[in-house]
Amino acid sequence: MTSIASWEREFEVWDFSVSYSRLLLRSLRDTSPTRVDVLFSNVRFMHLPTQLEQLRIDLVAGHSFGGVDIPNSVKGNWYAINGGQSYIFATHCQWHEDEGNFKSESQFGPFARTD
């Protein structure tokens, strides 16, 4: 596993779009002066709670993780969340930090819970 990002703050599942296969995790400005959005694109599989006390993302090699096999023909990567307690198979993981509030639009485009 290769660590790609880590935050010591609470995150929650903010939006999941079945039609676009994208997952947005958000940490609000409750305990920090900034907000962090983490976007997973082209999600094929996810196993995670709706709220996380912290967020550490590791990139995992291979197409099998957590007892789940994804065919080699499917493009994407496994992302282990918080040491493998949770995991996501997606093509991309990106994040953006800003001073927006819970209603501010994400840097990644409009989502259902934002203006």
Secondary structure, 3 states (H helix, E strand, C coil): CEEEEEECCCEEEEEEECCCCEEEEEECCCCCCCEEEEEEECCCEEECCCEECCEEEEEECCCEECCEECCCCCCCEEEEEHHHCEEEEECEEEEEEECCCCCCCECCECCCCCC
